[in-house]
Amino acid sequence: MNRINKFRLKLLATCLLSACSILATASNVAEVDLSKPVMKTSGLNITPEKQALMTKLAKLSFFKANFIQKILNESGDLLQQGAGKLAISKPNLIHWQTTEPDETFIISNGETLWFYDPFIEQATAYNLAQSINNTPILLLTSNDEKLWQQYQVKQSADLFIITPLSKNSQIKSLTIRFSTQKAIVNQEPEQLSEFSFVDATGQISQIILSDFDVVNIPDALLFDFTLPQGVRLEDKR
């Protein structure tokens, strides 16, 4: 994997962990009356938009899906496209497998974040706690409701745009889109249909989800990684 692609993969992992971390944080927030102009949860002021997002995500403990990923430049021109499958379970468990154009893996077991590229037979390991400390948006994983005060949430119909107040964040905005049609029919939690993020370079990563599954719990083995024989390890823990 060249240097640019590896940088993109690390940013993607940041986005995935952010989404998973939001799930974990939101699960501890009680549902409240959204008709009030300002929410107060555990002594903290929560805006209606932020509370609406937290309430929706609290209902998603895990999910599996297939995806198409598009990387766009600031002008919206397509730079790269891929496909694969994703499984997320809270807190902080991630299995991301890109199948096209090349096979790559991002796996988090809650303690270590692994990047694995079978083609070049190399894996890189990061300490998850250190990643959280060094990346402001990942601080949401601590389940500390006060951290929601560091982010702004705007809602437009089925879209939620999450913006970190810190100007030093690697991710400038994270957008989450929900689809309610199937959820209403099957009385299931609302589905995530798409999420995208704008990184510090201005490029956009768009992940479009399909075959969204909130019924079958992901296999725990998906979140374990064992270094294959002959694979070189770059250990940054």
The 8 nearest C-alpha neighbors of each residue, nearest first, counted from 0:
[[1, 4, 5, 2, 119, 116, 3, 118],
 [2, 0, 4, 3, 5, 6, 7, 119],
 [1, 3, 5, 4, 6, 0, 7, 8],
 [4, 2, 6, 5, 1, 7, 0, 8],
 [3, 5, 7, 6, 1, 2, 8, 0],
 [4, 6, 8, 2, 7, 3, 0, 1],
 [5, 7, 3, 9, 4, 8, 2, 10],
 [8, 6, 4, 10, 5, 9, 11, 3],
 [9, 7, 11, 5, 6, 10, 4, 12],
 [8, 10, 12, 6, 11, 7, 5, 13],
 [11, 9, 13, 7, 12, 8, 6, 14],
 [10, 12, 8, 14, 13, 9, 7, 15],
 [11, 13, 15, 9, 14, 10, 16, 8],
 [14, 12, 10, 16, 11, 15, 17, 9],
 [13, 15, 17, 11, 12, 16, 18, 10],
 [16, 14, 12, 18, 17, 13, 19, 11],
 [17, 15, 19, 13, 18, 14, 20, 12],
 [16, 18, 14, 20, 137, 15, 19, 13],
 [17, 19, 21, 15, 16, 20, 14, 22],
 [20, 18, 16, 22, 21, 17, 91, 15],
 [21, 19, 140, 17, 23, 22, 139, 18],
 [20, 22, 24, 18, 23, 19, 25, 139],
 [23, 21, 19, 20, 25, 56, 24, 57],
 [22, 24, 20, 90, 21, 26, 25, 89],
 [25, 23, 142, 21, 26, 22, 27, 20],
 [24, 26, 53, 57, 22, 28, 27, 23],
 [25, 27, 57, 23, 24, 28, 22, 56],
 [28, 26, 25, 24, 29, 23, 142, 57],
 [29, 27, 25, 26, 30, 53, 54, 40],
 [28, 30, 31, 27, 54, 40, 26, 25],
 [31, 29, 54, 28, 32, 50, 53, 33],
 [30, 32, 33, 29, 38, 50, 40, 54],
 [31, 33, 34, 35, 30, 38, 47, 50],
 [32, 34, 35, 47, 31, 51, 50, 38],
 [35, 33, 32, 36, 47, 37, 31, 38],
 [34, 36, 33, 37, 32, 38, 47, 31],
 [37, 35, 47, 34, 38, 46, 33, 45],
 [38, 36, 46, 35, 45, 47, 44, 39],
 [39, 37, 45, 44, 46, 47, 40, 35],
 [38, 40, 44, 43, 45, 42, 41, 37],
 [41, 39, 43, 42, 38, 44, 45, 28],
 [42, 40, 43, 39, 144, 44, 28, 145],
 [41, 43, 40, 39, 44, 45, 38, 145],
 [44, 42, 40, 39, 41, 45, 145, 38],
 [43, 45, 39, 38, 40, 37, 46, 42],
 [46, 44, 38, 39, 37, 50, 49, 43],
 [45, 47, 37, 49, 48, 38, 50, 44],
 [46, 48, 50, 49, 33, 51, 37, 38],
 [49, 47, 51, 50, 46, 154, 153, 152],
 [48, 50, 46, 52, 152, 51, 47, 53],
 [49, 51, 53, 47, 52, 48, 54, 45],
 [52, 50, 48, 54, 49, 53, 47, 55],
 [53, 51, 55, 49, 54, 50, 56, 48],
 [54, 52, 25, 50, 56, 51, 55, 57],
 [53, 55, 57, 51, 52, 56, 30, 50],
 [56, 54, 52, 57, 53, 58, 51, 189],
 [55, 57, 58, 53, 59, 22, 54, 25],
 [58, 56, 26, 25, 54, 55, 59, 53],
 [57, 59, 56, 55, 188, 60, 54, 26],
 [60, 58, 56, 57, 61, 188, 22, 62],
 [59, 61, 89, 88, 58, 22, 57, 62],
 [62, 60, 88, 87, 59, 213, 89, 216],
 [61, 63, 213, 212, 87, 86, 88, 64],
 [64, 62, 86, 212, 85, 211, 87, 217],
 [65, 63, 211, 210, 85, 209, 84, 208],
 [64, 66, 84, 209, 208, 83, 210, 85],
 [67, 65, 208, 207, 83, 82, 84, 209],
 [66, 68, 82, 207, 206, 81, 83, 69],
 [69, 67, 206, 81, 205, 80, 82, 66],
 [68, 70, 80, 205, 204, 79, 71, 206],
 [69, 71, 204, 79, 78, 203, 77, 80],
 [72, 70, 77, 203, 75, 76, 78, 202],
 [71, 73, 202, 75, 74, 76, 203, 78],
 [72, 74, 75, 202, 201, 71, 203, 76],
 [75, 73, 72, 76, 71, 202, 77, 201],
 [74, 76, 71, 72, 73, 77, 203, 202],
 [75, 77, 71, 72, 74, 78, 73, 70],
 [78, 76, 71, 79, 70, 75, 72, 69],
 [79, 77, 71, 70, 76, 72, 80, 69],
 [78, 80, 70, 77, 69, 81, 71, 68],
 [81, 79, 69, 68, 70, 78, 82, 67],
 [80, 82, 99, 68, 100, 67, 69, 79],
 [83, 81, 67, 99, 66, 97, 98, 68],
 [82, 84, 97, 98, 66, 96, 65, 99],
 [85, 83, 65, 96, 66, 64, 95, 97],
 [84, 86, 95, 64, 63, 94, 65, 96],
 [87, 85, 63, 94, 62, 93, 217, 64],
 [88, 86, 93, 61, 62, 92, 94, 63],
 [89, 87, 61, 92, 60, 90, 62, 93],
 [90, 88, 91, 23, 92, 60, 19, 61],
 [89, 91, 23, 92, 88, 20, 19, 109],
 [90, 92, 109, 89, 19, 20, 93, 16],
 [93, 91, 88, 107, 108, 109, 87, 89],
 [94, 92, 87, 107, 106, 86, 222, 91],
 [93, 95, 106, 86, 85, 222, 105, 221],
 [96, 94, 85, 105, 104, 84, 106, 93],
 [97, 95, 104, 84, 83, 103, 98, 85],
 [96, 98, 83, 102, 103, 82, 99, 104],
 [97, 99, 102, 83, 101, 82, 96, 100],
 [100, 98, 101, 81, 82, 97, 102, 83],
 [99, 101, 81, 98, 102, 82, 80, 97],
 [102, 100, 99, 98, 103, 97, 118, 81],
 [101, 103, 98, 97, 99, 116, 96, 117],
 [104, 102, 116, 97, 96, 115, 101, 117],
 [103, 105, 96, 115, 95, 114, 106, 97],
 [104, 106, 114, 95, 113, 94, 115, 96],
 [107, 105, 94, 113, 93, 112, 222, 104],
 [106, 108, 112, 93, 92, 109, 111, 222],
 [107, 109, 222, 92, 110, 223, 111, 106],
 [108, 110, 91, 107, 92, 111, 127, 90],
 [111, 109, 127, 108, 126, 112, 107, 128],
 [112, 110, 126, 127, 125, 107, 108, 109],
 [111, 113, 107, 125, 124, 127, 106, 126],
 [114, 112, 124, 106, 105, 123, 107, 111],
 [115, 113, 105, 123, 122, 104, 124, 106],
 [114, 116, 122, 104, 103, 121, 117, 113],
 [115, 117, 103, 121, 118, 120, 119, 122],
 [118, 116, 120, 119, 115, 121, 103, 102],
 [119, 117, 120, 116, 102, 121, 101, 103],
 [118, 120, 121, 117, 116, 0, 230, 231],
 [121, 119, 117, 230, 118, 116, 231, 122],
 [120, 122, 231, 230, 116, 119, 232, 115],
 [121, 123, 115, 232, 114, 233, 231, 116],
 [122, 124, 233, 114, 113, 232, 234, 115],
 [123, 125, 113, 234, 235, 112, 236, 233],
 [126, 124, 236, 112, 235, 111, 127, 113],
 [125, 127, 236, 111, 129, 128, 130, 112],
 [126, 128, 130, 111, 110, 129, 112, 125],
 [127, 129, 131, 130, 126, 132, 110, 111],
 [130, 128, 132, 131, 126, 127, 133, 125],
 [131, 129, 127, 133, 128, 132, 134, 126],
 [130, 132, 137, 128, 129, 134, 138, 133],
 [131, 133, 129, 130, 134, 128, 138, 135],
 [134, 132, 130, 131, 129, 135, 137, 128],
 [133, 135, 131, 137, 136, 132, 130, 168],
 [136, 134, 137, 138, 168, 133, 132, 131],
 [135, 137, 138, 134, 17, 139, 163, 168],
 [138, 136, 131, 139, 17, 135, 134, 140],
 [139, 137, 140, 136, 131, 135, 141, 132],
 [140, 138, 137, 20, 141, 21, 146, 142],
 [139, 141, 20, 138, 142, 137, 24, 23],
 [140, 142, 143, 139, 138, 24, 20, 23],
 [143, 141, 24, 140, 144, 139, 23, 27],
 [144, 142, 141, 145, 146, 24, 139, 140],
 [143, 145, 146, 147, 142, 24, 148, 43],
 [146, 144, 143, 147, 148, 43, 149, 142],
 [147, 145, 148, 144, 149, 143, 139, 138],
 [146, 148, 149, 145, 150, 144, 139, 143],
 [147, 149, 146, 150, 145, 151, 144, 45],
 [150, 148, 147, 146, 164, 163, 151, 165],
 [151, 149, 163, 164, 147, 148, 162, 152],
 [150, 152, 162, 161, 163, 153, 164, 149],
 [153, 151, 161, 49, 160, 48, 162, 150],
 [152, 154, 160, 159, 48, 151, 161, 155],
 [155, 153, 159, 158, 48, 156, 160, 152],
 [154, 156, 158, 157, 159, 153, 160, 48],
 [155, 157, 158, 154, 159, 176, 177, 153],
 [158, 156, 177, 176, 155, 159, 178, 154],
 [159, 157, 176, 155, 156, 154, 175, 160],
 [158, 160, 154, 175, 174, 153, 161, 176],
 [161, 159, 174, 153, 152, 173, 154, 162],
 [162, 160, 152, 173, 172, 151, 174, 159],
 [161, 163, 172, 151, 150, 171, 164, 152],
 [164, 162, 150, 165, 149, 151, 171, 161],
 [163, 165, 150, 149, 166, 162, 151, 168],
 [166, 164, 163, 167, 168, 149, 135, 150],
 [165, 167, 168, 164, 163, 171, 169, 170],
 [168, 166, 165, 169, 135, 170, 199, 171],
 [167, 169, 170, 166, 165, 135, 171, 134],
 [170, 168, 199, 198, 171, 167, 134, 10],
 [169, 171, 198, 168, 172, 199, 197, 196],
 [170, 172, 198, 197, 199, 162, 168, 169],
 [173, 171, 162, 197, 196, 161, 170, 174],
 [172, 174, 196, 161, 160, 195, 162, 175],
 [175, 173, 160, 195, 194, 159, 196, 161],
 [176, 174, 194, 159, 158, 193, 160, 173],
 [175, 177, 158, 193, 157, 192, 191, 194],
 [178, 176, 191, 157, 192, 190, 179, 189],
 [177, 179, 190, 192, 180, 191, 189, 176],
 [178, 180, 182, 189, 181, 183, 177, 190],
 [181, 179, 183, 182, 178, 184, 189, 190],
 [182, 180, 184, 183, 179, 185, 178, 187],
 [181, 183, 187, 179, 189, 186, 185, 180],
 [184, 182, 186, 181, 180, 185, 179, 187],
 [185, 183, 181, 182, 186, 180, 187, 179],
 [184, 186, 182, 187, 183, 181, 188, 180],
 [187, 185, 183, 182, 184, 188, 181, 189],
 [186, 188, 182, 185, 189, 183, 213, 181],
 [189, 187, 182, 58, 190, 59, 186, 213],
 [190, 188, 182, 179, 178, 187, 177, 191],
 [189, 191, 178, 177, 192, 188, 179, 182],
 [190, 192, 177, 193, 176, 178, 189, 175],
 [191, 193, 208, 177, 178, 176, 190, 207],
 [194, 192, 207, 176, 208, 206, 191, 175],
 [195, 193, 175, 174, 206, 176, 205, 207],
 [194, 196, 205, 174, 204, 206, 173, 175],
 [197, 195, 173, 204, 172, 203, 174, 198],
 [196, 198, 203, 172, 171, 202, 201, 170],
 [199, 197, 170, 200, 201, 171, 202, 169],
 [198, 200, 169, 201, 170, 171, 197, 202],
 [201, 199, 198, 202, 197, 73, 169, 203],
 [202, 200, 198, 199, 73, 197, 203, 72],
 [201, 203, 72, 73, 200, 197, 71, 198],
 [204, 202, 197, 71, 70, 196, 72, 205],
 [205, 203, 70, 195, 196, 69, 71, 206],
 [204, 206, 195, 69, 68, 194, 203, 70],
 [205, 207, 68, 194, 193, 67, 195, 66],
 [208, 206, 193, 67, 66, 192, 68, 205],
 [207, 209, 66, 192, 193, 65, 64, 206],
 [208, 210, 65, 211, 64, 66, 207, 192],
 [211, 209, 64, 65, 212, 208, 63, 66],
 [210, 212, 64, 209, 63, 213, 208, 190],
 [213, 211, 63, 62, 214, 64, 210, 215],
 [214, 212, 62, 215, 61, 211, 63, 216],
 [215, 213, 212, 216, 62, 187, 61, 63],
 [214, 216, 213, 217, 212, 62, 63, 61],
 [215, 217, 218, 214, 61, 62, 213, 63],
 [218, 216, 219, 215, 86, 63, 62, 221],
 [217, 219, 220, 221, 216, 222, 215, 86],
 [220, 218, 221, 222, 217, 223, 216, 92],
 [221, 219, 223, 222, 218, 224, 217, 108],
 [222, 220, 219, 223, 218, 94, 217, 86],
 [221, 223, 108, 220, 219, 94, 106, 107],
 [224, 222, 220, 221, 108, 225, 219, 106],
 [225, 223, 226, 222, 106, 113, 108, 221],
 [226, 224, 227, 223, 228, 113, 222, 122],
 [225, 227, 224, 228, 230, 122, 232, 229],
 [228, 226, 230, 225, 229, 120, 224, 231],
 [227, 229, 230, 226, 231, 225, 120, 232],
 [228, 230, 227, 231, 120, 226, 121, 232],
 [231, 229, 120, 121, 228, 227, 232, 226],
 [230, 232, 121, 122, 120, 229, 233, 226],
 [233, 231, 122, 123, 234, 121, 230, 124],
 [232, 234, 123, 122, 235, 124, 231, 121],
 [233, 235, 124, 236, 123, 232, 125, 122],
 [236, 234, 125, 124, 233, 126, 123, 232],
 [235, 126, 125, 234, 124, 111, 129, 127]]
